[in-house]
């Protein structure tokens, strides 16, 4: 798992991870904000090496390849993931997505199974910087109907 340490763990994130772990998919990614418009976010993805040892070795070699890593200076982790990991991950991935589920990155997405806390109670989303779970309104409004669970089209804050 790769996650940002300045982001709080939430029950919603845990539920998404548990759903992934119940599958035979090697990779997991989450997008939980309208600005999460990339295939994989640096702090919101995971990989299960035991399901694909060859991919595990390949990822290890890429991460430790100084020449390759130098092509992605600074905070270009998303570019590294998009170019070096996503092409392999997309064939065995679960992607939870609450806003850009209609954008295609070569794989289907699924909604989060747990509703976001009501907007008057929190402005927290997966990947936010602490202390995001303070009082306040969600700054981005309703999620698209296409990104809501089929059995919960009433979840406007999915």
Secondary structure, DSSP 8 states (H G I E B T S, - for coil): -EE-TTS---HHHHHHHHHHHTSS-SEEEEE-STT--SSS-TTEEEE-GGG-HHHHHHHHHHHT-HHHHTTS-TT-HHHHIIIIIHHHHTTSEEEEESS-TTS-SSS--B--SS----TTT----TT--SSTTSS---TT----GGGS-GGGTT-S--
